């Protein structure tokens, strides 16, 4: 893998992480899910698609949110293991 490919991949992961963070912190007010019936991801999907083009459908936004949640969970466990051992 060359440097430009690594840079692009790194930028995409950072972008997806940031979008996932914004979904959880801003749209869901820090909760694991938005209030029932608010259709946060569908509304956000429409707005992001208008602003930036394709690639922001609701399923992709769910994946971006999951990326943040997985790594936050993984990171917390790594810290815990570090301090326990």
C-alpha positions in Angstrom: 0.0 0.0 0.0 1.5 3.3 -1.0 1.5 6.6 1.1 -1.4 8.2 -0.8 -3.6 5.1 -0.3 -2.8 5.1 3.5 -3.6 8.8 3.7 -6.9 8.4 1.9 -7.8 5.4 4.1 -6.8 7.3 7.3 -8.8 10.3 6.2 -11.9 8.2 5.5 -11.7 6.5 8.9 -11.3 9.8 10.7 -14.2 11.3 8.8 -16.4 8.3 9.5 -15.4 8.4 13.2 -16.2 12.1 13.4 -19.6 11.7 11.7 -20.3 8.8 14.1 -19.3 11.1 17.0 -21.6 13.9 15.8 -24.5 11.4 15.5 -24.1 10.2 19.0 -23.3 13.4 20.7 -25.3 16.0 18.8 -28.2 14.1 17.2 -28.7 11.5 20.0 -27.6 13.8 22.9 -25.1 11.1 24.0 -27.6 8.3 24.2 -27.0 5.0 22.5 -30.1 5.6 20.4 -32.3 8.6 19.5 -35.8 8.8 20.9 -38.2 6.5 19.2 -39.8 7.8 16.1 -37.5 10.8 15.5 -35.9 9.2 12.4 -32.6 11.0 13.1 -30.5 8.9 10.7 -33.0 9.3 7.8 -33.2 13.1 8.3 -29.5 13.4 8.6 -29.0 11.2 5.6 -31.1 13.5 3.4 -29.3 16.6 4.6 -25.8 15.1 4.2 -26.7 13.8 0.7 -27.9 17.2 -0.3 -24.7 18.9 1.1 -22.1 16.3 0.0 -23.6 13.9 -2.5 -24.0 10.1 -2.3 -22.5 7.8 0.4 -24.6 9.0 3.3 -27.6 6.7 3.3 -29.0 5.7 6.6 -27.3 2.3 6.6 -23.9 4.0 6.1 -24.6 6.4 8.9 -25.5 3.4 11.1 -22.1 1.9 10.2 -20.3 5.2 11.1 -22.1 5.3 14.5 -21.1 1.6 15.0 -17.5 2.4 14.2 -17.4 5.0 17.0 -19.3 2.8 19.5 -17.0 -0.2 18.8 -13.8 1.7 19.2 -15.0 3.6 22.2 -15.9 0.2 23.8 -12.6 -1.4 22.7 -10.5 1.6 23.9 -12.3 1.5 27.3 -11.5 -2.2 27.7 -7.8 -1.6 26.7 -7.5 1.1 29.4 -9.1 -1.2 31.9 -6.8 -4.1 31.1 -3.8 -1.8 31.2 -4.6 -0.6 34.7 -5.5 -4.1 36.0 -2.3 -5.7 34.9 
